[in-house]
Amino acid sequence: MPGISARQHLTCEYKCGDQCSSPVPNTSDNPYFGDIAREISRRGALKAAGVVALAVGASQALPQLAAAQSVPAGSLGADGVGGGAGTLDTGFTPVAPNTDDAVRVPAGHSSDVVIRWGDPVVPGAPEFDFENQTAAAQARQYGFNCDLAVLFPMDDRDERFLLTVNHEYTTEPMMFRGYDDEEPTREQVEIAWAAHGLSVVELSSRAGDGGLDPVMGSYNRRITALTPFELRGPAVGPLTRTVADPTGARVLGTLNNCAGGHTPWGTVLSGEENFNQYFGTAGSVTDPDRLAALKRYGITVGESGRKWERFDNRFDLAAEPNEVNRFGYVVEVDPWDPDSTPVKHSALGRFKHEGGTIHVTADGTVVAYSGDDERFDYLYKFVSSRKIVPGRTAAARRENMRILDEGTLYVATFTGNSPASEIDGSGALPSDGAFDGTGTWIPLMTVGADGGAVSHVEGMSPEQVAVHTRMAGDAVGATKMDRPEDVEPNPTTGKVYMALTNNTRRTVEQVNEPNPRHDNKHGQVVEITDDHAGTTFGWNLLLVCGDPAAADTYYGGFDKSKVSPISCPDNVAFDPTGGLWVSTDGNALGFNDGLYSVATEGPNRGETKLFLTVPVGAETCGPLVFADRAIVNVQHPGEKDGATPENPASHWPDGGTSQPRPSTVVAWKDGFRGGSGSLGGSLGGGSLGS
C-alpha cells in the first residue's frame, strides 16, 4: 500500500532486530533543532583548537596510491553519463516503476548476475547446494545479503578487477527449510557466522559484452564472524577486555557490515551497523550505568532473536559483559593482502556506522564521514592530524594505514535559516523557498600521535567517548536526524551528500528545517557544503522524497511532473563526472526499490531518473557507477512476510522453482564490449552501500 514502507517485518527482524518497533534509543534532552548547540559547539571548538591544528581545503586530492589507473571515460547513458559537476545529462529513458521479480534497466541497456550467495570464492569451495549447506562450505563461499561494493582495477592483470563486498546480515528463515527460531541448531548458527562478514573476489571482463565473471584469484578471501581483527585506538582498555582477550585489542569477527567506502591508499572501509541484535542473555544485568549504555544502543537484556548466546559465551551479555563493546566500529580491510589482519578503528567512534567515506583536502588531510543509522541519531566526521604520504610503495601504504588512528572526532549540529514558525511539519517550503541553513561540528575527542587521547566531553574519558560515542553526542547537544544513512563527498565538487531514509516517529513538535516533516515516511537527501577540516558548514535539502504530486515533496526546484518518484533514500554514490546516484530501501510508494540518477547542478538540479529496479522484496545496495558500467548488490530478494523456502516469494536470480539468492549485478549500455574504459578513471567508483 502506498505510504507504507515496503520493508517487511521479516527483514526488520533479521536486519536490525526490529529496531523500528522498539523504543527510540535516544531519550536525551537534546534539542531537535541546532540553535542551543551553537554555543556549546563554539566553546568546544575553542578547546579543540589548542589540541590539533585543522587545515581547510576546498578540493579533494586523491593521490594514485592504490592499484588504480587513469582510463578513458565512456558513456552509460546514450549521451554520456554527465556534463560534469552533477549536471547529469544521462540520456537514458527512465525505467517505469514496477513490482517485477527481475532486475530492470532502461531500453538499450543490459544486466547480468556477477556472483550469488553460495558461489565459490576461495579454492576448495564446493558449488552451492541449498539443501545441503555446511558451515565449512559457507566459509569459502559468497556470503549472504551483499551490501557495500568496492571495485579496484588490477594494474598487473588486463581486464581484471578486485571486488570487495560486505555481507550485512543473515535471514535464517529464508536460508533453511523448517527453520525454528526458538530452537536453531548449532550447524545453522555456524553457517550464519560464516555467511556474515566480507568477500574479496577477483573479476574478469567478459568478452563480447559488459558482463563480469568471478575468477578464483590469488587475492580471493572470505572474512567472517570468526576472523581475527585488531581493535585499535582509545577504546582499547577496561571496557573492551574479555576472558578470551585480556588485552582488549583482539576481536573475533565483524557483524552487520553495511555501507562503507574506499581509501586513496587502496583499502576498504566497512561500517558495523546493527550489531546490537546479536547479543542476548538468559542471565541478569543489574548495573544501572551498564543498563543505560546498553539501552542507548538498542540492546535488549534478554534472549536475542538468533539465540547465538546459547552457542558461544561471547554473545552472552551476562557471561562476557564487554564483548558487545568490541563491535560498532569502522573496519579497514586490505584487499591486496589476503593474509592481513583487518582493523577496527575506534578513533572514529562506536555507533551504528552507516558508511565511512573519505575526502582529502588540498594539503593531504583525510576527512572521514559517517552516519549513525537510527531514528533521532547523529552525523559524524573524523579529521586526521596525519597527512597522506604520496606514492605507491609498501612504506607509503603502511604509513597511510595509520591515518585513521590520529585526529579529532566531531558530531554535527544543524541550524535552519527560516523561523521555526514556518517549519510546521507539513513539508511546505518556508518563505525563502528552500530548506537550508548552517551547521557546526562539535569535537568529541582527539587522538594524538603517541596514541594518547583527549576527551572534549565533560565527565567522559577518551575511552568512554570511543565506546559510548552516542552518549557523548547526547552530552554536547548534537542534532537529532531522520536516520542518517549513507554519507559521501562528491569527488568533483567536494560537497557532501547524506541520505536520511525516514522517521515515522517524528512528531509535529519535533520537526525542524533539516527534518521538516512529521511522520516522515519517505526521507530526504541533504547537500552539505563543508569546510571539511574545519568546524562549520552550510546545508540544504536537495530532495524531500515521496510522491511528486504531493505538496510535501521537493525535487531541488525541478518540475516535479518530470521526475521519477523516489522514496526512502539509502545509499549515495558518484559517477566519474560527479553525477549523484541514489539507491533506495523500503520504497513506501508501492513499487520495487531502485537506483536513481539525480542532477545536483545547473537548470536540471533535482531531476531524478530511475535507472534500475531490483526484484520483489529486495533492496538496492552498494551502487557503483562508472563510465560504462553500473554495479549494484541485490539484497534480500523475496523477503516477504509469509515467504519460506517451501513457499518462496521470488525465484530470482535463477528462475524456475529455485530459491531466491542475494547477488551482485552489473548493468551496461548495449554495444559495450568490456575493457578498462568501464572505470572512467575513478578509483573505486562510488563505493558505498547499506
C-alpha positions as CSV (number, residue, x, y, z in Angstrom):
1,M,0.0,0.0,0.0
2,P,1.4,3.4,-0.9
3,G,2.6,5.4,2.1
4,I,3.7,2.3,4.0
5,S,7.3,1.2,3.8
6,A,7.8,-1.9,1.6
7,R,10.3,-3.3,4.1
8,Q,8.7,-6.4,5.6
9,H,8.6,-7.4,9.2
10,L,10.8,-10.4,8.4
11,T,13.5,-8.1,7.0
12,C,13.2,-5.7,10.0
13,E,13.6,-8.7,12.4
14,Y,16.8,-10.0,10.9
15,K,18.4,-6.9,9.5
16,C,18.2,-4.7,12.6
17,G,16.5,-6.7,15.4
18,D,13.2,-5.0,14.6
19,Q,14.5,-1.7,16.0
20,C,11.8,0.4,14.4
21,S,9.2,-1.4,16.6
22,S,11.3,-0.9,19.7
23,P,11.5,2.3,21.8
24,V,13.7,5.0,20.4
25,P,17.2,4.6,22.0
26,N,17.9,8.4,22.1
27,T,15.9,9.7,25.1
28,S,18.3,12.6,25.6
29,D,17.0,16.1,26.1
30,N,19.0,17.3,23.1
31,P,17.3,19.9,21.0
32,Y,15.7,18.6,17.9
33,F,17.0,21.9,16.4
34,G,20.6,23.1,16.5
35,D,20.2,26.6,18.0
36,I,21.1,25.7,21.6
37,A,24.0,23.6,20.5
38,R,25.8,26.5,18.8
39,E,27.2,28.0,22.0
40,I,28.2,24.5,23.2
41,S,29.9,24.0,19.8
42,R,31.7,27.4,19.9
43,R,33.2,26.6,23.3
44,G,34.2,23.0,22.2
45,A,35.8,24.3,19.1
46,L,38.0,26.7,21.0
47,K,39.1,23.9,23.3
48,A,39.9,21.6,20.4
49,A,41.9,24.3,18.7
50,G,44.6,24.0,21.3
51,V,44.9,20.3,20.7
52,V,45.0,19.8,16.9
53,A,45.6,22.2,14.0
54,L,43.0,21.8,11.3
55,A,43.6,22.7,7.7
56,V,40.7,23.8,5.4
57,G,40.8,22.6,1.8
58,A,38.3,23.2,-1.0
59,S,39.1,20.3,-3.2
60,Q,39.8,16.6,-2.9
61,A,43.3,15.4,-3.9
62,L,43.4,11.7,-4.4
63,P,47.0,10.5,-5.0
64,Q,47.2,7.3,-7.0
65,L,48.3,5.2,-4.2
66,A,46.3,2.0,-4.8
67,A,46.2,-0.3,-7.7
68,A,44.4,2.3,-9.8
69,Q,44.9,3.7,-13.2
70,S,43.6,6.5,-15.4
71,V,41.4,5.3,-18.2
72,P,39.2,7.0,-20.8
73,A,35.6,7.7,-19.9
74,G,32.8,6.0,-21.9
75,S,29.1,6.6,-21.6
76,L,26.5,4.7,-19.5
77,G,23.7,6.8,-21.0
78,A,23.0,7.5,-24.6
79,D,24.5,11.0,-24.4
80,G,27.1,10.3,-21.8
81,V,26.9,9.9,-18.0
82,G,27.0,13.6,-17.3
83,G,28.2,17.0,-18.3
84,G,30.4,17.4,-15.2
85,A,29.7,18.7,-11.7
86,G,26.5,16.7,-11.5
87,T,24.6,18.2,-14.4
88,L,23.8,14.6,-15.4
89,D,22.6,14.7,-18.9
90,T,22.3,10.9,-18.6
91,G,20.5,10.3,-21.9
92,F,18.6,7.2,-20.8
93,T,14.8,6.8,-20.7
94,P,13.8,6.1,-17.1
95,V,12.6,2.7,-16.1
96,A,8.9,2.6,-15.2
97,P,8.2,1.9,-11.5
98,N,7.2,-1.8,-11.2
99,T,6.8,-4.8,-9.0
100,D,8.5,-7.4,-11.3
101,D,10.5,-10.3,-10.0
102,A,13.5,-9.2,-12.1
103,V,16.2,-6.6,-12.4
104,R,15.0,-3.9,-14.9
105,V,17.3,-1.5,-16.8
106,P,16.5,1.1,-19.4
107,A,16.0,0.3,-23.1
108,G,19.4,0.0,-24.7
109,H,21.0,-1.5,-21.6
110,S,21.5,-5.0,-20.3
111,S,22.3,-6.6,-17.0
112,D,23.6,-9.9,-15.6
113,V,24.4,-11.5,-12.3
114,V,28.1,-11.4,-11.3
115,I,28.1,-13.6,-8.3
116,R,25.4,-15.1,-6.0
117,W,25.1,-16.2,-2.4
118,G,26.9,-19.5,-2.1
119,D,29.0,-19.3,-5.2
120,P,32.6,-20.4,-4.6
121,V,35.1,-17.7,-3.6
122,V,38.2,-19.4,-2.4
123,P,39.9,-22.7,-3.5
124,G,38.2,-25.8,-2.3
125,A,34.8,-24.2,-2.1
126,P,32.1,-26.5,-3.3
127,E,29.2,-25.4,-5.6
128,F,26.2,-24.2,-3.7
129,D,23.7,-26.7,-2.6
130,F,20.7,-25.1,-0.8
131,E,19.6,-28.5,0.6
132,N,23.0,-29.5,2.0
133,Q,24.6,-26.4,3.4
134,T,27.5,-26.6,5.8
135,A,29.5,-24.1,7.8
136,A,32.7,-25.3,6.3
137,A,31.4,-24.7,2.8
138,Q,29.9,-21.3,3.6
139,A,33.2,-20.1,5.0
140,R,34.6,-20.5,1.4
141,Q,31.5,-19.3,-0.5
142,Y,30.0,-15.9,-1.2
143,G,28.2,-14.7,1.9
144,F,24.5,-13.7,2.4
145,N,22.9,-10.3,1.9
146,C,25.5,-8.4,0.0
147,D,25.7,-4.6,0.7
148,L,28.7,-2.4,0.2
149,A,30.6,-2.9,-3.1
150,V,34.1,-1.6,-3.9
151,L,35.8,-2.3,-7.2
152,F,39.5,-1.7,-7.9
153,P,41.2,-2.2,-11.2
154,M,44.3,-4.5,-11.2
155,D,47.3,-3.0,-12.8
156,D,49.1,-6.3,-13.3
157,R,46.2,-8.1,-14.9
158,D,44.4,-6.9,-18.0
159,E,40.6,-6.7,-17.8
160,R,40.7,-7.8,-14.2
161,F,39.2,-6.1,-11.1
162,L,39.1,-6.7,-7.4
163,L,35.7,-6.6,-5.9
164,T,35.1,-6.3,-2.1
165,V,31.6,-6.8,-0.8
166,N,30.0,-6.7,2.7
167,H,27.6,-9.4,3.8
168,E,25.4,-7.4,6.2
169,Y,23.2,-10.0,7.9
170,T,21.5,-13.4,7.6
171,T,17.8,-14.2,7.3
172,E,17.7,-17.7,8.7
173,P,14.0,-18.5,7.8
174,M,14.9,-17.9,4.1
175,M,18.1,-19.9,4.3
176,F,16.9,-23.1,5.9
177,R,13.9,-25.3,5.4
178,G,11.8,-25.6,8.5
179,Y,13.9,-23.1,10.5
180,D,12.7,-22.9,14.1
181,D,13.7,-19.5,15.5
182,E,13.2,-20.8,19.1
183,E,15.5,-23.8,18.6
184,P,18.2,-23.1,16.0
185,T,20.8,-25.8,15.5
186,R,24.5,-25.4,16.0
187,E,25.1,-26.1,12.3
188,Q,22.6,-23.3,11.3
189,V,24.3,-20.9,13.7
190,E,27.7,-21.7,12.4
191,I,26.5,-21.3,8.8
192,A,25.2,-17.9,9.7
193,W,28.5,-16.9,11.3
194,A,30.2,-17.9,8.1
195,A,27.7,-16.0,5.9
196,H,28.4,-12.7,7.7
197,G,31.5,-10.5,7.0
198,L,33.1,-9.7,3.6
199,S,34.2,-11.3,0.4
200,V,37.1,-10.3,-1.8
201,V,36.7,-11.7,-5.3
202,E,38.7,-11.2,-8.5
203,L,36.6,-10.4,-11.5
204,S,37.3,-10.7,-15.3
205,S,35.7,-8.6,-18.1
206,R,33.6,-10.9,-20.2
207,A,34.4,-11.0,-23.9
208,G,31.6,-9.7,-26.0
209,D,29.6,-7.6,-23.6
210,G,29.8,-5.7,-20.3
211,G,29.5,-8.7,-18.0
212,L,31.9,-9.5,-15.2
213,D,32.8,-13.1,-14.2
214,P,34.3,-14.3,-10.9
215,V,37.8,-15.7,-11.0
216,M,39.5,-18.0,-8.5
217,G,42.3,-15.4,-8.0
218,S,45.1,-15.2,-5.5
219,Y,43.5,-12.2,-3.7
220,N,40.2,-14.0,-3.1
221,R,39.3,-14.1,0.6
222,R,36.4,-14.6,3.0
223,I,36.1,-12.7,6.2
224,T,33.5,-14.0,8.7
225,A,32.2,-13.6,12.2
226,L,35.2,-15.8,13.3
227,T,38.0,-13.9,11.5
228,P,40.6,-12.3,13.9
229,F,40.6,-8.4,13.9
230,E,42.7,-5.8,15.6
231,L,40.8,-3.2,17.7
232,R,42.9,0.0,17.6
233,G,42.6,3.3,19.3
234,P,41.2,4.8,22.5
235,A,38.5,2.2,23.0
236,V,41.2,-0.4,23.9
237,G,41.2,-0.8,27.7
238,P,39.0,-2.0,30.5
239,L,35.8,-1.6,28.5
240,T,36.9,-4.0,25.8
241,R,38.7,-6.7,27.8
242,T,37.2,-10.2,27.9
243,V,38.1,-13.5,29.4
244,A,39.4,-14.7,26.0
245,D,41.2,-11.4,25.3
246,P,42.7,-9.7,28.3
247,T,44.3,-7.1,26.0
248,G,41.0,-5.8,24.8
249,A,42.6,-5.5,21.3
250,R,42.0,-8.8,19.6
251,V,38.4,-9.3,18.4
252,L,36.9,-12.3,16.6
253,G,34.8,-11.3,13.6
254,T,32.8,-8.4,12.2
255,L,28.9,-8.2,12.2
256,N,26.2,-6.4,10.3
257,N,28.6,-4.7,7.8
258,C,26.6,-2.2,6.0
259,A,27.8,0.8,3.9
260,G,31.4,1.9,3.8
261,G,33.9,3.3,1.3
262,H,37.4,3.1,0.0
263,T,40.6,4.9,0.8
264,P,43.1,6.6,-1.5
265,W,45.7,4.1,-0.4
266,G,43.7,1.2,-1.7
267,T,41.9,-0.3,1.3
268,V,38.2,-0.8,2.0
269,L,36.3,0.8,4.9
270,S,33.2,-1.1,6.2
271,G,30.8,0.1,8.8
272,E,29.5,-2.2,11.5
273,E,25.8,-1.2,11.9
274,N,23.1,-3.1,13.7
275,F,25.4,-5.1,15.9
276,N,23.0,-4.7,18.9
277,Q,20.8,-7.6,17.8
278,Y,23.4,-10.4,18.0
279,F,23.8,-10.2,21.8
280,G,21.5,-11.5,24.5
281,T,21.4,-13.5,27.7
282,A,19.4,-15.8,29.9
283,G,21.2,-14.3,32.9
284,S,20.9,-10.9,34.5
285,V,22.5,-7.5,34.1
286,T,21.9,-5.2,37.1
287,D,24.4,-2.4,37.0
288,P,22.4,0.8,36.2
289,D,25.2,2.5,34.2
290,R,25.7,-0.6,32.1
291,L,22.0,-1.0,31.5
292,A,21.8,2.7,30.4
293,A,24.6,2.2,27.9
294,L,23.0,-1.0,26.5
295,K,19.7,0.7,26.2
296,R,21.2,3.7,24.3
297,Y,22.5,1.2,21.7
298,G,19.1,-0.6,21.4
299,I,20.5,-3.7,23.1
300,T,17.8,-5.7,24.9
301,V,18.7,-7.6,28.1
302,G,17.1,-11.0,27.4
303,E,17.3,-13.7,24.7
304,S,18.4,-12.5,21.3
305,G,16.5,-13.3,18.2
306,R,19.1,-15.6,16.8
307,K,20.0,-17.3,20.1
308,W,23.7,-17.2,19.4
309,E,24.4,-16.8,23.1
310,R,23.4,-20.4,23.5
311,F,26.4,-21.5,21.4
312,D,29.1,-19.0,22.3
313,N,29.5,-17.2,25.6
314,R,30.9,-14.1,23.9
315,F,27.4,-13.2,22.8
316,D,26.1,-13.6,26.3
317,L,25.8,-10.2,28.0
318,A,26.0,-11.8,31.4
319,A,29.0,-14.0,30.7
320,E,31.0,-11.5,28.7
321,P,29.9,-8.0,29.5
322,N,32.5,-6.3,27.3
323,E,32.2,-8.3,24.1
324,V,29.4,-6.0,22.8
325,N,31.8,-3.0,23.2
326,R,34.1,-4.6,20.5
327,F,31.5,-4.1,17.7
328,G,30.1,-0.9,16.1
329,Y,33.3,0.4,14.5
330,V,34.6,1.3,11.0
331,V,36.6,-1.7,9.8
332,E,39.5,-1.3,7.4
333,V,40.4,-4.3,5.2
334,D,43.4,-4.5,2.8
335,P,42.1,-6.5,-0.2
336,W,45.6,-6.6,-1.7
337,D,46.9,-8.7,1.2
338,P,44.8,-11.8,1.9
339,D,46.9,-12.6,4.9
340,S,46.5,-9.2,6.6
341,T,44.6,-8.7,9.8
342,P,41.7,-6.3,9.4
343,V,41.5,-3.3,11.8
344,K,38.6,-1.8,13.8
345,H,39.2,2.0,14.2
346,S,37.8,3.2,17.5
347,A,39.1,6.8,16.9
348,L,36.1,7.1,14.5
349,G,33.7,6.3,17.3
350,R,31.3,3.4,18.1
351,F,27.7,3.6,16.9
352,K,25.6,2.0,14.1
353,H,28.0,3.1,11.4
354,E,26.4,3.7,8.0
355,G,29.4,4.3,5.8
356,G,32.9,5.5,6.2
357,T,33.7,7.7,3.3
358,I,36.8,9.8,2.6
359,H,37.5,13.3,1.4
360,V,41.1,14.5,1.1
361,T,41.8,18.3,1.4
362,A,44.4,20.1,-0.7
363,D,47.1,19.7,1.9
364,G,46.6,15.9,2.3
365,T,44.3,15.9,5.4
366,V,41.9,13.0,5.4
367,V,38.3,13.5,6.5
368,A,36.0,10.5,7.1
369,Y,32.2,10.9,7.2
370,S,29.8,8.5,8.8
371,G,26.1,8.5,9.8
372,D,24.5,6.7,12.7
373,D,21.6,4.8,11.2
374,E,18.9,5.2,13.9
375,R,15.9,7.4,14.3
376,F,17.0,10.6,16.0
377,D,20.7,9.9,15.8
378,Y,23.6,11.9,14.5
379,L,26.1,12.7,11.7
380,Y,29.8,12.4,12.5
381,K,33.1,13.1,10.9
382,F,36.8,12.4,11.7
383,V,39.6,14.8,10.7
384,S,43.0,13.3,10.6
385,S,46.1,15.0,12.0
386,R,48.4,13.0,9.7
387,K,48.7,13.8,6.0
388,I,48.7,11.3,3.2
389,V,52.2,10.1,2.2
390,P,52.3,10.2,-1.6
391,G,53.5,7.3,-3.7
392,R,52.5,3.6,-4.1
393,T,55.4,2.0,-2.2
394,A,54.8,-0.5,0.6
395,A,56.3,2.0,3.1
396,A,53.8,4.7,1.9
397,R,50.9,2.3,2.4
398,R,52.0,1.3,5.8
399,E,52.1,5.0,6.9
400,N,48.8,5.8,5.3
401,M,47.1,2.9,7.0
402,R,47.7,4.7,10.3
403,I,46.0,7.9,9.2
404,L,42.6,6.9,10.8
405,D,44.2,6.4,14.2
406,E,45.2,10.1,14.8
407,G,42.9,13.1,14.7
408,T,39.6,14.5,16.0
409,L,36.1,13.1,16.0
410,Y,33.2,15.5,15.6
411,V,29.4,15.4,15.8
412,A,27.1,17.7,13.8
413,T,24.6,20.3,14.8
414,F,22.2,21.8,12.2
415,T,20.5,25.3,12.3
416,G,17.9,26.4,9.9
417,N,17.7,29.8,8.1
418,S,13.9,30.1,8.5
419,P,11.8,31.0,11.5
420,A,10.7,27.9,13.4
421,S,7.1,29.0,12.9
422,E,7.5,28.4,9.1
423,I,8.5,24.7,9.7
424,D,5.1,23.3,10.7
425,G,5.6,19.6,9.9
426,S,3.7,19.6,6.6
427,G,6.8,19.7,4.5
428,A,5.7,23.0,2.9
429,L,8.7,25.2,1.8
430,P,9.4,28.2,4.0
431,S,9.1,31.7,2.6
432,D,12.7,31.9,1.4
433,G,11.9,29.0,-0.9
434,A,14.4,26.5,0.5
435,F,15.1,24.2,3.4
436,D,18.6,25.4,4.3
437,G,20.9,26.7,7.0
438,T,24.2,26.3,8.6
439,G,25.9,23.8,10.9
440,T,28.7,23.4,13.4
441,W,30.9,20.4,14.2
442,I,31.4,19.8,17.9
443,P,34.6,18.0,18.9
444,L,34.2,14.9,21.0
445,M,37.8,13.6,21.3
446,T,41.3,14.0,19.8
447,V,43.8,11.2,19.5
448,G,47.5,12.1,19.3
449,A,50.5,10.7,17.6
450,D,51.5,8.7,20.6
451,G,48.1,7.1,20.9
452,G,47.1,9.3,23.8
453,A,43.6,10.8,23.6
454,V,41.9,13.8,25.0
455,S,38.2,14.0,25.6
456,H,36.3,17.2,24.8
457,V,33.2,15.9,26.6
458,E,32.8,16.9,30.2
459,G,32.6,14.0,32.5
460,M,33.7,11.4,29.9
461,S,37.1,9.8,29.5
462,P,38.5,9.2,25.9
463,E,37.8,5.5,26.3
464,Q,34.2,6.3,27.2
465,V,33.8,8.6,24.3
466,A,35.2,6.0,21.9
467,V,33.0,3.2,23.3
468,H,29.9,5.2,24.2
469,T,30.0,7.7,21.3
470,R,26.2,8.1,21.2
471,M,26.2,9.2,24.8
472,A,29.0,11.7,24.0
473,G,26.9,13.1,21.2
474,D,23.9,13.4,23.6
475,A,26.1,15.3,26.1
476,V,27.2,18.0,23.7
477,G,23.8,18.6,22.1
478,A,24.1,17.1,18.6
479,T,21.1,17.4,16.3
480,K,18.7,14.5,16.1
481,M,18.2,13.4,12.5
482,D,15.8,11.2,10.5
483,R,18.0,8.0,10.2
484,P,21.4,9.3,8.9
485,E,22.3,6.7,6.3
486,D,25.0,6.9,3.7
487,V,27.2,10.0,3.6
488,E,29.6,10.6,0.7
489,P,31.7,13.6,-0.5
490,N,31.4,14.4,-4.2
491,P,34.9,13.9,-5.7
492,T,34.2,16.7,-8.3
493,T,32.7,19.5,-6.2
494,G,33.7,18.5,-2.6
495,K,30.1,18.8,-1.5
496,V,28.9,16.1,0.9
497,Y,25.6,14.3,0.4
498,M,23.7,12.4,3.1
499,A,20.6,10.2,2.8
500,L,18.1,10.4,5.6
501,T,15.9,7.3,5.0
502,N,12.8,8.1,7.0
503,N,11.4,8.6,10.5
504,T,7.8,7.9,11.2
505,R,8.3,8.6,14.9
506,R,9.0,12.3,14.4
507,T,6.1,14.4,15.8
508,V,4.9,17.8,14.8
509,E,6.6,19.2,17.9
510,Q,9.9,17.6,16.9
511,V,10.2,18.9,13.3
512,N,13.0,21.3,12.2
513,E,14.3,22.6,9.0
514,P,16.6,19.7,8.1
515,N,13.9,17.2,9.1
516,P,10.8,19.2,8.1
517,R,8.0,16.5,8.1
518,H,6.3,14.7,10.9
519,D,5.6,11.0,10.4
520,N,8.3,11.1,7.7
521,K,7.7,8.0,5.5
522,H,9.8,8.9,2.5
523,G,13.0,10.6,3.8
524,Q,15.2,13.3,2.3
525,V,18.7,13.9,0.8
526,V,20.9,16.6,2.4
527,E,23.6,18.6,0.5
528,I,26.3,19.9,2.7
529,T,29.0,22.5,1.8
530,D,31.6,21.7,4.4
531,D,34.9,23.3,5.1
532,H,36.0,19.6,5.6
533,A,38.8,20.0,8.1
534,G,37.1,23.0,9.8
535,T,34.2,23.2,12.1
536,T,31.4,24.9,10.1
537,F,29.2,24.0,7.1
538,G,26.2,25.1,5.1
539,W,23.4,22.8,4.1
540,N,20.2,22.5,2.1
541,L,17.8,19.7,1.3
542,L,18.3,18.6,-2.3
543,L,15.4,16.2,-2.2
544,V,12.4,15.8,0.0
545,C,11.3,12.4,-1.2
546,G,7.9,10.9,-1.9
547,D,5.1,11.2,-4.4
548,P,5.9,14.2,-6.8
549,A,2.2,15.0,-6.9
550,A,2.1,15.5,-3.1
551,A,2.6,19.0,-1.7
552,D,5.1,17.9,0.9
553,T,7.8,16.8,-1.7
554,Y,10.6,18.8,-3.2
555,Y,12.9,17.9,-6.0
556,G,15.6,20.6,-5.9
557,G,13.2,23.1,-7.6
558,F,12.9,20.9,-10.7
559,D,9.5,20.4,-12.3
560,K,8.1,17.5,-10.3
561,S,5.9,16.3,-13.2
562,K,9.0,15.3,-15.0
563,V,10.8,13.2,-12.3
564,S,10.8,9.6,-11.3
565,P,9.2,9.2,-7.9
566,I,11.7,8.2,-5.2
567,S,11.2,7.1,-1.6
568,C,13.4,6.0,1.3
569,P,16.9,7.0,0.0
570,D,19.6,4.8,1.5
571,N,22.9,5.0,-0.4
572,V,24.6,7.7,-2.4
573,A,27.3,7.3,-5.0
574,F,29.0,9.3,-7.7
575,D,30.0,8.6,-11.3
576,P,33.3,9.8,-12.7
577,T,31.8,13.2,-13.7
578,G,30.5,13.9,-10.2
579,G,26.9,12.9,-11.0
580,L,24.9,11.8,-8.0
581,W,23.2,8.4,-7.8
582,V,20.8,7.3,-5.0
583,S,19.6,3.9,-4.2
584,T,16.5,3.1,-2.0
585,D,15.5,0.8,0.8
586,G,11.8,0.2,1.7
587,N,10.2,2.3,-1.0
588,A,6.9,3.5,0.5
589,L,5.3,4.3,-2.9
590,G,4.2,0.7,-3.7
591,F,6.9,-0.4,-6.2
592,N,10.3,-2.1,-6.1
593,D,13.4,-0.3,-4.8
594,G,15.9,1.1,-7.4
595,L,18.9,3.2,-8.4
596,Y,18.3,6.8,-9.5
597,S,20.4,9.5,-11.1
598,V,19.9,12.9,-9.5
599,A,21.2,16.2,-11.0
600,T,22.8,18.4,-8.4
601,E,23.9,21.5,-10.5
602,G,22.5,23.6,-13.3
603,P,19.0,24.1,-14.6
604,N,18.1,20.4,-14.1
605,R,19.1,20.4,-10.4
606,G,16.7,18.0,-8.7
607,E,15.9,16.0,-11.8
608,T,15.6,12.4,-10.6
609,K,15.5,9.5,-13.1
610,L,15.0,5.8,-12.3
611,F,17.8,3.8,-13.9
612,L,17.4,0.3,-12.4
613,T,14.9,-1.6,-10.3
614,V,15.5,-4.8,-8.2
615,P,13.3,-7.8,-7.8
616,V,10.4,-8.4,-5.4
617,G,11.2,-7.9,-1.7
618,A,14.8,-6.7,-2.5
619,E,16.8,-3.7,-1.5
620,T,19.2,-1.8,-3.8
621,C,22.7,-1.7,-2.2
622,G,26.3,-0.8,-2.9
623,P,25.9,1.2,-6.1
624,L,29.0,1.8,-8.2
625,V,28.6,3.9,-11.3
626,F,31.4,4.0,-13.8
627,A,31.5,5.4,-17.3
628,D,30.1,2.3,-19.0
629,R,29.0,0.0,-16.2
630,A,26.9,0.2,-13.0
631,I,27.1,-2.4,-10.2
632,V,24.5,-3.0,-7.5
633,N,24.1,-5.5,-4.8
634,V,20.6,-7.0,-4.7
635,Q,19.9,-7.7,-1.0
636,H,17.2,-9.9,0.5
637,P,15.3,-10.8,-2.7
638,G,12.0,-12.5,-2.0
639,E,12.0,-11.3,1.7
640,K,8.2,-11.0,2.1
641,D,6.2,-11.7,5.2
642,G,4.9,-15.3,5.0
643,A,7.6,-16.4,2.5
644,T,9.5,-19.6,3.2
645,P,11.7,-21.9,1.3
646,E,8.6,-24.1,0.8
647,N,6.7,-21.0,-0.5
648,P,9.2,-18.5,-1.9
649,A,8.0,-15.1,-2.9
650,S,10.8,-14.8,-5.5
651,H,12.8,-17.1,-7.8
652,W,15.4,-14.5,-8.7
653,P,18.1,-14.8,-10.0
654,D,17.9,-18.4,-11.2
655,G,14.3,-18.6,-12.2
656,G,12.1,-21.7,-12.3
657,T,11.4,-23.1,-8.9
658,S,14.7,-22.0,-7.4
659,Q,15.3,-20.3,-4.1
660,P,16.0,-16.5,-4.1
661,R,19.7,-15.7,-3.6
662,P,21.2,-12.3,-2.8
663,S,23.5,-11.4,-5.6
664,T,25.8,-8.8,-7.2
665,V,24.6,-7.5,-10.5
666,V,26.3,-5.5,-13.3
667,A,24.5,-3.4,-15.9
668,W,25.9,-1.8,-19.1
669,K,25.0,0.1,-22.2
670,D,24.4,-2.3,-25.2
671,G,27.3,-2.3,-27.6
672,F,29.9,-2.0,-24.8
673,R,32.4,-4.8,-25.1
674,G,34.3,-4.6,-21.8
675,G,37.6,-3.1,-21.3
676,S,39.3,-0.7,-18.8
677,G,37.1,2.2,-20.0
678,S,34.4,0.8,-17.7
679,L,36.1,2.5,-14.8
680,G,36.1,6.0,-16.2
681,G,39.3,7.0,-14.3
682,S,37.5,6.5,-10.9
683,L,39.3,4.9,-8.0
684,G,36.7,2.5,-6.6
685,G,33.8,4.4,-8.2
686,G,31.0,5.4,-5.8
687,S,32.0,2.7,-3.4
688,L,29.1,2.8,-0.9
689,G,26.1,0.5,0.4
690,S,23.5,-0.1,3.2
